[in-house]
Amino acid sequence: MPGRLAGKVAIVTGAGTGIGEAIAKKFAAEGAKVVLNGLPGDPLYDVATEITSVGGQATVHVGDVSLEREAAACVARAISTYGKLDVLVNNAGVVPATAETQDFPLDAFEKMLANNIRSAFLMTRSALPRLQESHGNIVCAGSEAGLMGLASVTPYGGTKAFLHAFMKGVAAEQAKYGVRANCVCPGPIDTAWTHKETGPMDAKMEKAIVDSTPLGRRGTPEEVANVYCFLASDEASYVTGALYKVDGGITIAKGALGKQAGRFAKDAPEGHIDLRHSREGRPDPVEMPGRAV
């Protein structure tokens, strides 16, 4: 039986680590030809090799797609290599710092504007002519932070709320061309960003995100990638302008419900994707007021 994405060509930004790695490998396992995008230093070629070593197809475009020329070049790489483009996954994004708004570092704010908003806009802008030809779709990385008020990451939540509204607008605008657009909105996921050793959170925040999740654990990158795969596939042909929450229930909960979760909830399902870079990917730390980095 052919995979759910057989015959499709997909670009995945931020494809070297974390959720991006999982999306790229899930798509390839389901038959897609994947263009892996990321920044210099990301393990993109490792991920590509891991995909091709098990029979998948992948190519790499290294470049900062918050720059117009690199976004255009990434789309051009898909066309020159595979002849078309069916799916754009705007996964690239960062949360480089945590602080109350009055103390939030301006360089961290600027980094989020570039990586979270500008990259998604420029990739969407560059890809749409090709997606109109293929009647393809866009899946964008939203977040629980764009749906509810989260202290100490207020600008991050703002960038994600922009993406939610942006994808809804694109969905309405591009429907006449047969192009769909949706967001996946993860809650706390087991990547570098949600661990105090590798991300911007301190121990108190790390504990709080688990305690506040009714399922009592972080999600896995593969659990998020599964939803991306559905939305990118023809199975979701009547889904557009949607915000799909993959958050363990955190956005509908009140209080520390995660402490009540039993083992059957807290135990993550056994994965089927060989993920080797889940805890990699945090950029250079941003100096925080009153906090050593």
SVG drawing of the C-alpha trace seen along z (x, -y; Angstrom):
<svg xmlns="http://www.w3.org/2000/svg" viewBox="-14 -47 42 49">
<polyline fill="none" stroke="black" stroke-width="0.4" points="0.0,0.0 1.5,-3.4 2.2,-5.9 -0.2,-8.7 2.1,-11.2 3.2,-9.1 4.1,-11.2 4.1,-14.5 7.1,-16.9 7.4,-18.8 9.6,-21.5 10.2,-21.3 11.8,-24.4 13.7,-23.8 14.1,-20.2 17.3,-19.3 16.2,-18.9 13.2,-18.5 9.7,-18.5 11.2,-19.4 13.3,-16.2 10.2,-14.2 8.1,-15.8 10.8,-15.3 11.2,-11.6 7.5,-11.0 6.8,-12.5 9.6,-10.6 8.3,-7.3 4.9,-8.1 6.3,-8.5 7.1,-12.2 10.2,-13.6 11.4,-16.1 13.5,-19.2 15.2,-19.8 15.8,-23.4 17.7,-24.9 20.6,-27.1 24.3,-26.4 25.3,-24.1 22.0,-22.3 22.3,-18.5 20.4,-18.6 22.8,-16.3 22.7,-13.8 18.9,-13.8 19.0,-13.5 21.3,-10.5 19.1,-8.9 16.2,-9.2 17.9,-7.9 19.5,-5.1 16.1,-3.5 14.8,-4.1 13.4,-7.6 14.2,-10.6 15.5,-13.9 17.6,-16.8 19.0,-19.8 18.9,-23.5 20.9,-25.3 19.9,-28.9 18.2,-31.5 14.7,-31.7 13.9,-34.9 15.9,-36.4 13.9,-36.8 16.6,-35.4 17.0,-32.2 13.2,-31.6 13.1,-31.8 16.1,-29.6 14.6,-27.0 11.5,-26.7 13.7,-26.7 15.6,-23.8 12.4,-21.8 11.5,-22.5 14.9,-21.9 15.3,-18.6 11.8,-17.1 9.9,-19.1 7.1,-20.5 6.0,-21.4 2.9,-20.0 3.4,-20.8 5.1,-23.6 5.7,-23.1 6.6,-26.3 8.1,-24.7 11.1,-27.0 10.9,-29.0 12.6,-29.9 11.9,-30.9 15.4,-32.1 14.6,-33.6 12.2,-33.8 11.6,-36.9 8.8,-39.2 7.9,-41.7 9.6,-44.7 12.9,-42.7 12.6,-40.8 15.8,-41.1 15.4,-43.1 17.8,-40.9 15.6,-37.8 12.5,-39.7 14.1,-40.5 15.3,-37.0 11.7,-35.7 10.4,-38.2 12.8,-36.9 12.6,-33.2 9.0,-32.9 7.2,-35.4 9.4,-36.7 10.5,-33.2 6.9,-31.8 5.7,-34.8 8.5,-34.7 8.3,-31.0 4.6,-31.2 5.0,-34.1 7.6,-32.2 5.8,-28.9 2.3,-29.9 2.7,-30.2 3.9,-26.6 1.3,-25.4 -1.4,-27.0 -0.1,-24.8 -0.3,-21.6 -3.3,-22.5 -1.2,-21.9 -1.2,-23.0 0.7,-24.7 1.0,-23.5 2.4,-26.1 3.8,-25.8 1.4,-27.5 1.5,-27.0 -0.5,-26.9 1.3,-30.2 -0.7,-31.8 -4.0,-30.6 -3.7,-31.5 -1.7,-34.0 1.7,-32.6 3.8,-34.6 7.5,-35.2 7.2,-34.4 4.7,-37.1 6.4,-38.1 6.7,-34.4 2.9,-34.0 2.4,-37.1 4.4,-35.6 2.4,-32.4 -0.9,-34.3 0.2,-36.1 0.8,-32.8 -2.6,-31.5 -4.3,-34.6 -2.0,-34.5 -2.8,-30.9 -6.5,-31.6 -6.2,-34.5 -4.2,-32.5 -6.8,-29.7 -9.6,-32.1 -7.6,-33.8 -6.2,-30.8 -9.1,-28.4 -10.1,-29.6 -6.9,-28.1 -7.4,-24.8 -4.7,-25.6 -5.3,-24.7 -3.6,-26.2 -3.6,-25.0 -1.7,-25.3 -0.6,-22.7 -0.5,-24.1 1.7,-22.0 1.8,-22.2 4.9,-21.2 6.9,-18.8 10.0,-16.8 12.6,-18.9 15.6,-21.0 13.3,-24.0 11.4,-22.5 14.4,-21.3 16.3,-23.6 19.6,-22.1 19.2,-22.8 16.5,-25.6 15.5,-28.9 13.3,-27.5 14.3,-27.3 13.4,-24.4 10.2,-26.0 8.9,-26.5 9.9,-23.1 7.9,-21.5 4.9,-23.7 4.5,-22.8 4.2,-19.1 2.1,-19.6 -0.4,-21.8 -0.8,-19.2 -3.7,-16.8 -1.8,-13.9 1.0,-14.6 3.9,-14.6 5.4,-16.3 4.4,-15.2 6.8,-13.5 8.0,-15.1 6.5,-12.1 3.1,-12.7 3.2,-16.2 4.5,-15.0 1.6,-12.6 -0.8,-15.5 1.3,-17.4 1.2,-14.3 -2.6,-14.1 -3.1,-17.8 -0.6,-17.5 -2.3,-14.5 -5.3,-14.1 -7.2,-12.7 -7.5,-16.3 -8.9,-17.5 -11.8,-19.3 -9.7,-20.9 -8.5,-24.4 -8.1,-27.4 -7.9,-25.1 -5.8,-25.3 -5.1,-21.7 -4.1,-21.5 -1.6,-18.8 -1.1,-19.8 -2.0,-17.0 -5.1,-19.1 -3.1,-22.0 -5.2,-24.7 -8.5,-23.4 -7.3,-22.7 -7.2,-24.7 -4.8,-23.7 -2.2,-21.1 -4.1,-18.2 -0.9,-16.6 -0.3,-15.5 -3.4,-13.4 -2.5,-11.6 -2.0,-7.9 0.8,-5.9 -1.4,-5.0 -1.5,-8.7 2.0,-9.6 3.7,-6.9 4.4,-8.1 3.5,-5.7 6.3,-3.8 7.6,-5.7 8.1,-4.3 10.5,-7.0 14.3,-6.9 14.8,-10.4 18.4,-11.2 18.3,-15.0 15.3,-15.7 17.2,-17.5 19.4,-19.5 18.6,-22.8 18.7,-25.6 20.5,-28.6 23.2,-30.5 21.7,-31.7 20.6,-35.2 21.9,-37.1 19.1,-37.5 18.7,-40.3 19.7,-38.9 20.3,-35.4 23.5,-33.7 23.6,-32.0"/>
</svg>
